[in-house]
Amino acid sequence: MTWVWEHLGDIGGYAVSHALLAGIPLIVGLLLALPLGWVARRYPPIASVVVGGSSLLYTIPSLALFILMPLVLGSKILDAINVYVALTIYTVALLVRTVADALGAVPDATRQAATAMGYRGFGRLVSVDLPLAVPVLAAGLRVAAVSNVSIVSVASLIGYPQLGYYLTDGYQRSFPLEIGVGIVGCLLLALLFDGAIRVGEWALTPWARAGR
C-alpha cells in the first residue's frame, strides 16, 4: 500500500481525467439523443431507421474508433477531442432507443389529459412527457455511464492519460497492485456516476416520493 500512498496525487489526477472523458460525452450524448428519440417516437415509419441506425454505431470497436477519429476530425492522435467525440457517438447509440421507449411509456390517458388542459406540442413534451419519462431515461443513462467509464479505459492503449493507464502499465510491469488500482478506480468511478444519476432521478421525480 506504500506505492498507493506515494502515487495518490497521480491516481487522483487520472481519476479526474477519466471522469471528464466519460462524463462530458454522457451529457452531450443525452442532449443529442433526446431529439432523435423524440423523432423516432413521433414518426413510427422512420423509427426503425433512426433507432436501428444509431444502434449500429455501437458495433464499431472502440479502439478502431479512437484511431479513426483523428482522420475524421483532423486532430492529433493524443488529442482528447478524439475520445470525447467517440464516447458521444457511443452514448447516442445507447440512448436513442431509451429515449424513444421512455416517451412511449408515458400513458396515453395522461397525454390526453394534458392536451385537454391546454398543453400542446413542445410544451407538453417538456412539461408532461419528459418528466414522466425520467425513470426510464435514468435507467438507460446509468447503463451508458457505466459503459463510458469502461470504454474510456481502452483509450489507454493509445496513450490517453486516465485510470486505464494503471491497467496497461501494471500488465506490462507484471505489477498486480497497479492493475488492482486501475480496476478499483474504474469501479468506484462507475458507482459515483450511478449514484449521481440516481440522485438526479430522485430530485426530478418528487411525485414518486409523495406516492411512496
C-alpha positions as CSV (number, residue, x, y, z in Angstrom):
1,M,0.0,0.0,0.0
2,T,3.0,2.3,0.2
3,W,3.0,2.5,-3.5
4,V,-0.6,3.7,-3.5
5,W,0.1,6.5,-1.0
6,E,3.1,7.6,-2.9
7,H,1.1,7.9,-6.1
8,L,-2.1,9.1,-4.6
9,G,-1.8,12.5,-6.4
10,D,-1.3,10.8,-9.8
11,I,-4.2,8.5,-9.1
12,G,-6.5,11.4,-8.3
13,G,-5.4,13.3,-11.5
14,Y,-6.1,10.2,-13.6
15,A,-9.5,9.8,-11.9
16,V,-10.5,13.4,-12.7
17,S,-9.3,12.9,-16.3
18,H,-11.3,9.6,-16.6
19,A,-14.4,11.3,-15.1
20,L,-14.3,14.1,-17.6
21,L,-13.7,11.8,-20.6
22,A,-16.6,9.7,-19.6
23,G,-19.0,12.3,-18.2
24,I,-18.9,15.1,-20.8
25,P,-19.9,12.7,-23.7
26,L,-22.6,11.3,-21.4
27,I,-24.2,14.8,-21.1
28,V,-23.7,15.8,-24.8
29,G,-24.9,12.4,-26.0
30,L,-28.1,12.7,-23.9
31,L,-28.8,16.1,-25.4
32,L,-28.4,14.7,-28.9
33,A,-30.3,11.5,-28.2
34,L,-33.4,13.4,-26.9
35,P,-34.5,14.9,-30.2
36,L,-33.5,11.7,-32.1
37,G,-35.6,9.6,-29.7
38,W,-38.5,12.0,-30.0
39,V,-38.4,11.8,-33.8
40,A,-38.4,8.0,-33.6
41,R,-41.4,8.1,-31.3
42,R,-43.2,10.8,-33.1
43,Y,-42.8,9.3,-36.6
44,P,-43.2,5.5,-36.4
45,P,-42.4,4.9,-40.2
46,I,-38.8,6.1,-39.7
47,A,-38.4,4.8,-36.2
48,S,-36.6,1.6,-37.3
49,V,-34.2,3.7,-39.4
50,V,-33.4,6.2,-36.6
51,V,-33.1,3.6,-33.8
52,G,-31.5,0.9,-35.9
53,G,-29.0,3.3,-37.4
54,S,-28.0,4.7,-34.1
55,S,-27.7,1.2,-32.6
56,L,-25.3,0.2,-35.4
57,L,-22.8,2.8,-34.2
58,Y,-22.3,0.8,-31.0
59,T,-21.0,-2.1,-33.0
60,I,-17.9,-0.2,-34.1
61,P,-14.9,-1.4,-32.0
62,S,-13.8,1.3,-29.5
63,L,-10.1,1.1,-30.3
64,A,-10.8,1.3,-34.0
65,L,-13.0,4.4,-33.4
66,F,-10.3,6.1,-31.3
67,I,-7.8,5.6,-34.1
68,L,-10.3,6.7,-36.8
69,M,-11.2,10.0,-35.1
70,P,-8.0,11.9,-35.9
71,L,-8.5,11.1,-39.6
72,V,-12.1,12.3,-39.5
73,L,-11.6,15.4,-37.2
74,G,-8.1,16.3,-38.4
75,S,-6.8,16.2,-34.9
76,K,-3.7,14.6,-33.4
77,I,-3.8,11.1,-32.1
78,L,-3.4,12.1,-28.5
79,D,-6.0,15.0,-28.6
80,A,-8.7,14.4,-26.0
81,I,-11.3,15.5,-28.6
82,N,-11.0,12.1,-30.2
83,V,-12.2,10.4,-27.0
84,Y,-14.9,12.9,-26.4
85,V,-16.4,12.5,-29.9
86,A,-16.1,8.7,-29.9
87,L,-17.8,8.4,-26.5
88,T,-20.5,10.8,-27.5
89,I,-21.2,8.6,-30.5
90,Y,-21.5,5.5,-28.3
91,T,-23.7,7.4,-25.8
92,V,-26.1,8.4,-28.6
93,A,-26.1,4.9,-29.9
94,L,-27.2,3.6,-26.5
95,L,-29.7,6.3,-25.6
96,V,-31.8,6.9,-28.7
97,R,-33.7,3.7,-28.2
98,T,-34.0,4.5,-24.5
99,V,-35.5,8.0,-25.2
100,A,-38.0,6.5,-27.6
101,D,-39.0,3.8,-25.1
102,A,-39.2,6.3,-22.3
103,L,-41.5,8.6,-24.2
104,G,-43.6,5.6,-25.3
105,A,-44.0,4.6,-21.7
106,V,-46.0,7.7,-20.9
107,P,-49.7,6.6,-20.6
108,D,-51.9,7.8,-23.4
109,A,-54.5,8.9,-20.8
110,T,-52.0,11.2,-19.3
111,R,-51.2,12.8,-22.7
112,Q,-54.9,13.2,-23.4
113,A,-55.5,14.8,-20.0
114,A,-52.5,17.2,-20.6
115,T,-53.9,18.1,-24.1
116,A,-57.3,18.8,-22.6
117,M,-55.6,21.1,-20.1
118,G,-54.1,23.1,-22.9
119,Y,-50.7,21.6,-23.3
120,R,-49.6,21.3,-26.9
121,G,-46.6,20.1,-28.8
122,F,-43.3,21.2,-27.3
123,G,-45.0,22.5,-24.1
124,R,-46.5,19.1,-23.4
125,L,-43.2,17.3,-24.2
126,V,-41.3,19.5,-21.7
127,S,-43.9,19.8,-19.0
128,V,-45.5,16.3,-19.1
129,D,-43.8,13.7,-21.3
130,L,-40.2,14.2,-20.3
131,P,-40.8,14.4,-16.6
132,L,-42.8,11.2,-16.6
133,A,-40.1,9.6,-18.8
134,V,-37.4,10.3,-16.2
135,P,-37.3,6.9,-14.5
136,V,-36.8,5.1,-17.9
137,L,-34.3,7.7,-19.1
138,A,-32.3,7.4,-15.8
139,A,-32.1,3.6,-16.2
140,G,-30.7,3.9,-19.7
141,L,-28.4,6.7,-18.6
142,R,-27.0,4.6,-15.9
143,V,-26.1,1.9,-18.4
144,A,-24.5,4.4,-20.7
145,A,-22.5,5.9,-17.8
146,V,-21.0,2.5,-16.8
147,S,-20.3,1.7,-20.4
148,N,-18.5,5.0,-20.9
149,V,-16.3,4.5,-17.8
150,S,-15.4,1.1,-19.1
151,I,-14.7,2.2,-22.7
152,V,-12.5,5.2,-21.7
153,S,-10.0,2.8,-20.1
154,V,-9.5,1.2,-23.6
155,A,-8.1,4.6,-24.7
156,S,-5.0,4.0,-22.5
157,L,-3.8,1.6,-25.2
158,I,-3.0,4.6,-27.5
159,G,-1.7,6.9,-24.7
160,Y,-4.6,8.8,-23.2
161,P,-3.9,9.6,-19.5
162,Q,-6.7,8.2,-17.3
163,L,-7.2,5.3,-14.9
164,G,-6.8,2.7,-17.7
165,Y,-3.1,3.6,-17.6
166,Y,-2.7,1.5,-14.5
167,L,-4.2,-1.5,-16.3
168,T,-1.8,-1.4,-19.2
169,D,1.3,-0.3,-17.2
170,G,0.6,-2.8,-14.5
171,Y,0.3,-5.6,-17.0
172,Q,3.5,-4.6,-18.8
173,R,5.3,-4.5,-15.5
174,S,3.6,-7.6,-14.0
175,F,2.5,-5.4,-11.1
176,P,-0.8,-6.7,-9.8
177,L,-1.3,-3.9,-7.3
178,E,-1.2,-1.3,-10.1
179,I,-3.7,-3.3,-12.1
180,G,-5.9,-3.5,-8.9
181,V,-5.7,0.3,-8.5
182,G,-7.0,0.7,-12.1
183,I,-9.8,-1.8,-11.6
184,V,-10.9,-0.4,-8.3
185,G,-10.6,3.2,-9.6
186,C,-12.9,2.4,-12.6
187,L,-15.3,0.6,-10.3
188,L,-15.6,3.5,-7.8
189,L,-16.0,6.0,-10.7
190,A,-18.8,3.9,-12.2
191,L,-20.5,3.7,-8.8
192,L,-20.1,7.5,-8.4
193,F,-21.7,8.1,-11.8
194,D,-24.5,5.7,-11.0
195,G,-25.2,7.4,-7.6
196,A,-25.2,10.8,-9.2
197,I,-27.8,9.7,-11.8
198,R,-29.9,8.1,-9.0
199,V,-29.9,11.4,-7.0
200,G,-30.8,13.3,-10.2
201,E,-33.7,10.9,-10.8
202,W,-34.8,11.3,-7.1
203,A,-34.7,15.1,-7.4
204,L,-36.7,15.2,-10.7
205,T,-39.5,12.9,-9.6
206,P,-41.0,14.4,-6.4
207,W,-44.4,12.7,-7.2
208,A,-42.8,9.3,-6.9
209,R,-41.6,10.2,-3.4
210,A,-45.0,11.5,-2.5
211,G,-46.6,8.3,-3.7
212,R,-44.4,6.2,-1.5
